[in-house]
């Protein structure tokens, strides 16, 4: 039995439907990330799971117990919010232990749990400080510590890193993942940042307009996206999409021909219209016959690699090449494609072929 079950929940605000029937099962100890563009329903789903929003219909179960109509404090969950939600007049020690104090936990147990959490989160030296005397990363660790001491069966994270700078976000996402792995507590994490989702999750749930487009481990999402939306959302920069056709065992882009592997050619057959997808890192410089001719319109050196932003047969393309790649704006360059990593989508349904 799954540890967390979201069973056909819906949510409407008046005549506006935010979530159509949505179902999701999460295993015990799993780190699941809900990701998608703003307005896709991920935060509403999390808040229904937490009990902060009431589902219009459907059921929510945690540990086999139906908690749909149970108030948040009795659901055995702990939530970390985007804005930390710390009490400014309380010390770090008091913030972390406050919920236990309210619930009448003995002082000796509060002290022991706060001390343990502070040690795990490297907050030992800051227990007597007020939040205003802490950095953003330290405040977020206090918020996590406050959730941690409750020893919940499920951690819920609502975009907890969005207020941090880029460097601190990278550090904190590693800390959160390592902590969750060490504790083995089930975690549901909401973000709009696909890099966060890919680096932290055991399983990523990609959402759009209240629907789950695909739920899979990060590598499966990257290598076998279910449709064009997932392919476009996962990966940075986004996958290239080119209108093309398949004929005679090759992809045809205007006057350019890209041969397919025999088994792929047999599987796809001839198609008058397809969307050909290729990630920029699957495009490389060719010292031999040009496989694909790209005309760069902009060149972005990023240190470990360079991005070429240009066009192929009038269609926009981004290629990732070596940092010393010999390219000039406006001058055609030759790149080769790893056709075993190509993707094909139906131009109408956008489903993977």
C-alpha positions in Angstrom: 0.0 0.0 0.0 1.3 3.5 -0.9 2.2 5.7 2.0 0.4 8.8 0.6 -2.6 8.4 -1.7 -4.3 11.2 -3.5 -7.4 9.6 -4.9 -9.4 11.4 -7.7 -9.2 14.8 -5.9 -10.8 17.8 -7.6 -10.7 21.5 -6.7 -13.0 24.3 -7.9 -13.2 27.9 -7.0 -16.8 28.7 -8.0 -17.1 27.9 -11.6 -13.4 27.7 -12.1 -11.9 24.2 -12.0 -8.3 24.2 -10.8 -7.8 20.5 -10.4 -9.7 17.9 -12.6 -9.7 14.4 -11.0 -6.1 13.9 -10.0 -4.7 10.7 -8.5 -1.1 10.0 -7.3 0.5 7.4 -5.1 3.7 8.0 -3.2 5.7 5.2 -1.5 7.1 5.4 2.0 10.5 7.1 2.1 10.1 8.4 -1.5 11.1 12.0 -2.4 8.5 13.2 -5.0 8.7 16.6 -6.6 5.6 18.3 -8.2 6.8 20.6 -11.0 5.2 22.7 -13.7 4.5 26.2 -14.8 2.7 28.7 -12.6 -1.0 27.9 -12.3 -0.6 24.2 -13.1 -2.1 23.1 -9.8 1.0 21.8 -7.9 0.7 24.1 -4.9 -3.1 23.5 -4.7 -2.4 19.8 -4.6 0.2 20.2 -1.8 -2.2 22.4 0.2 -5.0 19.8 -0.1 -2.5 17.2 1.1 -1.6 19.4 4.0 -5.3 20.1 4.8 -4.8 23.9 4.2 -7.3 23.6 1.3 -10.4 21.5 1.1 -10.8 19.2 -1.9 -14.1 19.6 -3.8 -14.2 15.9 -4.1 -11.9 12.9 -3.8 -10.0 11.4 -0.9 -6.5 11.8 0.7 -4.9 9.0 2.7 -1.6 9.0 4.7 -0.3 5.8 6.0 -3.5 4.0 5.1 -5.6 6.5 7.1 -8.2 8.7 5.4 -7.3 12.2 6.4 -9.6 14.0 3.9 -11.7 15.6 6.7 -9.0 15.8 9.4 -7.5 19.2 10.3 -3.8 19.8 9.4 -2.4 19.4 12.9 -3.7 15.8 13.1 -2.4 14.6 9.8 1.1 13.7 10.9 2.7 16.0 8.4 5.1 19.0 8.7 5.3 21.8 6.1 8.1 24.1 5.2 7.0 27.3 3.5 8.5 29.6 0.9 8.7 32.6 3.3 10.2 30.7 6.3 7.3 31.9 8.6 9.5 32.3 11.6 8.5 34.2 14.7 10.8 37.3 14.7 10.7 37.8 18.5 11.7 34.2 19.3 15.2 32.7 19.2 16.2 29.9 16.9 15.8 27.5 19.8 12.3 28.8 20.6 11.2 28.8 16.9 12.3 25.2 16.4 10.6 23.9 19.6 7.5 26.1 19.6 5.0 23.6 18.0 6.1 20.9 20.5 5.6 23.4 23.4 2.1 24.2 22.2 1.2 20.5 22.2 2.5 20.1 25.8 5.6 18.1 25.0 7.8 17.8 28.1 10.7 20.4 28.2 13.3 17.7 28.4 12.1 16.1 25.2 11.8 19.4 23.5 15.4 20.3 24.4 16.7 16.9 23.2 14.9 17.1 19.9 15.9 20.7 19.3 19.5 19.9 20.1 19.4 16.9 17.7 17.9 18.9 14.9 20.3 21.8 15.4 23.2 19.4 15.1 21.9 17.8 11.9 21.3 21.3 10.4 24.6 22.9 11.6 22.6 25.4 13.7 24.3 24.7 17.1 26.0 28.0 17.2 22.9 30.0 16.4 20.3 28.6 18.8 20.1 31.8 20.9 20.0 34.2 17.9 16.9 35.9 16.5 15.9 35.3 12.9 16.9 38.9 11.9 20.5 38.0 12.8 20.6 35.0 10.4 21.3 34.6 6.7 18.6 33.4 4.3 20.0 29.9 4.2 20.2 29.8 8.0 16.6 30.9 8.3 15.5 28.2 5.9 17.4 25.6 8.0 15.5 26.8 11.1 12.2 26.4 9.2 13.3 22.8 8.2 14.4 22.2 11.8 11.0 23.2 13.1 9.4 20.6 10.8 12.0 18.0 11.6 11.5 18.0 15.4 7.9 17.0 14.9 9.1 13.7 13.5 6.3 13.6 10.9 5.5 10.7 8.6 5.5 13.2 5.6 7.5 16.4 4.9 5.8 18.9 2.6 7.9 21.6 1.0 6.3 24.6 -0.8 9.0 26.2 -3.0 11.3 26.5 0.0 14.3 27.8 -1.9 12.7 30.4 -4.1 13.8 33.3 -1.9 17.5 32.3 -1.9 20.2 33.4 -4.2 21.4 31.0 -6.9 24.5 29.7 -5.1 22.6 29.2 -1.8 19.8 27.4 -3.7 22.3 24.8 -5.0 23.8 24.3 -1.5 20.4 24.0 0.2 18.8 21.6 -2.3 21.8 19.2 -1.6 21.3 19.6 2.1 17.6 18.9 2.0 18.0 15.8 -0.2 20.8 14.4 2.0 18.8 15.0 5.1 15.7 13.4 3.7 17.7 10.4 2.6 19.3 10.1 6.0 15.9 10.2 7.8 14.0 8.1 5.3 10.9 10.3 5.7 8.5 10.6 2.8 8.7 14.0 1.2 6.5 15.9 -1.3 8.2 19.0 -2.7 6.7 21.7 -5.0 8.8 23.9 -7.3 8.6 25.6 -10.7 12.3 25.0 -11.1 13.0 21.9 -13.3 16.7 21.8 -12.2 15.6 21.5 -8.6 13.1 18.8 -9.6 15.7 16.8 -11.5 18.5 17.0 -9.0 16.4 16.3 -5.8 13.6 13.8 -6.8 13.3 10.1 -6.7 10.3 10.7 -8.9 9.2 13.9 -10.7 5.5 14.6 -11.4 5.2 17.1 -14.3 1.9 18.9 -14.2 0.0 21.1 -16.6 -3.5 22.7 -16.0 -4.2 20.4 -13.1 -3.3 17.2 -15.1 -0.3 14.9 -14.5 1.5 14.8 -17.9 4.1 12.3 -16.7 5.4 10.9 -13.4 8.8 9.2 -13.6 12.3 9.2 -12.4 14.4 12.1 -13.7 16.4 10.1 -16.3 13.3 8.6 -17.8 11.7 12.1 -18.1 14.9 13.4 -19.8 15.4 10.4 -22.1 11.8 9.4 -22.9 9.4 12.3 -22.3 5.8 11.3 -22.8 4.9 14.3 -24.9 6.2 17.6 -26.3 5.2 19.5 -23.2 7.4 17.4 -20.9 10.2 17.4 -23.5 10.1 21.2 -23.6 9.8 21.6 -19.8 12.6 19.2 -18.8 16.1 20.2 -19.8 17.8 23.6 -19.9 18.0 25.1 -22.5 14.8 23.5 -23.8 14.8 20.8 -26.5 14.9 21.9 -30.1 11.7 21.2 -32.0 11.7 21.2 -35.8 8.9 20.6 -38.3 10.0 17.8 -40.6 8.9 14.7 -42.4 10.2 11.1 -42.5 10.7 9.4 -45.9 13.0 6.6 -47.1 14.5 6.0 -43.6 15.6 9.6 -43.0 14.3 12.8 -41.4 14.0 15.5 -44.0 14.5 19.2 -42.9 14.0 21.3 -46.0 16.9 20.3 -48.2 18.8 18.4 -45.4 18.6 14.7 -44.9 19.3 13.0 -41.5 19.5 9.2 -41.8 17.7 7.1 -39.1 19.0 3.9 -37.5 17.3 1.0 -39.4 15.2 -0.2 -36.4 14.0 3.4 -35.8 13.2 3.8 -39.5 11.1 0.6 -39.5 9.3 1.6 -36.3 8.3 5.0 -37.6 7.8 4.4 -41.3 7.2 7.2 -43.7 5.3 10.2 -42.2 4.4 13.4 -44.1 4.5 15.5 -41.0 6.3 15.1 -37.6 7.9 17.2 -35.0 11.6 16.3 -34.7 13.1 16.9 -31.3 16.8 17.0 -30.4 18.5 18.3 -27.3 21.3 20.9 -27.8 23.9 18.6 -26.1 23.3 15.9 -28.7 24.7 18.3 -31.4 28.4 18.3 -31.9 31.0 19.8 -34.3 31.8 17.6 -37.3 35.3 17.5 -38.8 33.9 15.4 -41.7 30.9 15.8 -43.9 28.3 18.1 -42.4 25.4 16.2 -41.0 23.4 19.4 -40.2 24.1 22.9 -41.2 23.5 25.5 -38.6 23.7 29.3 -39.0 24.6 30.9 -35.6 22.8 34.1 -34.8 24.3 34.4 -31.3 27.1 32.7 -29.4 27.0 32.3 -25.6 30.3 31.0 -24.0 29.5 29.5 -20.6 32.9 28.2 -19.6 32.4 24.4 -19.6 30.5 24.7 -22.9 29.2 27.2 -25.5 25.7 27.6 -26.8 25.1 28.4 -30.4 21.7 30.0 -31.0 20.8 30.0 -34.7 18.6 28.5 -37.4 18.3 25.4 -39.5 16.2 25.8 -42.6 14.6 28.9 -41.1 13.7 27.2 -37.8 15.2 28.1 -34.4 17.8 25.8 -32.9 20.2 25.8 -29.9 23.3 23.6 -30.0 25.7 23.0 -27.1 29.3 22.7 -28.3 32.8 22.6 -26.9 34.1 25.9 -25.4 36.7 26.3 -28.2 34.2 25.5 -31.0 35.2 27.5 -34.1 32.0 29.5 -34.9 31.1 33.0 -36.1 27.8 34.7 -36.2 26.3 34.4 -39.6 28.7 31.7 -40.9 27.3 28.2 -41.4 28.9 25.5 -39.2 28.7 21.8 -39.3 27.3 19.8 -36.4 26.5 16.1 -36.1 23.5 14.7 -34.3 23.3 11.6 -32.2 20.2 10.3 -33.9 19.8 7.5 -31.2 18.9 10.4 -28.9 16.3 12.0 -31.2 12.7 12.3 -30.3 9.6 12.3 -32.5 6.2 13.8 -31.7 2.8 13.9 -33.4 2.3 17.4 -34.7 -1.4 17.4 -33.7 -1.6 15.5 -30.4 2.0 16.3 -29.4 2.3 12.7 -28.0 5.6 10.8 -28.3 5.7 8.6 -31.4 
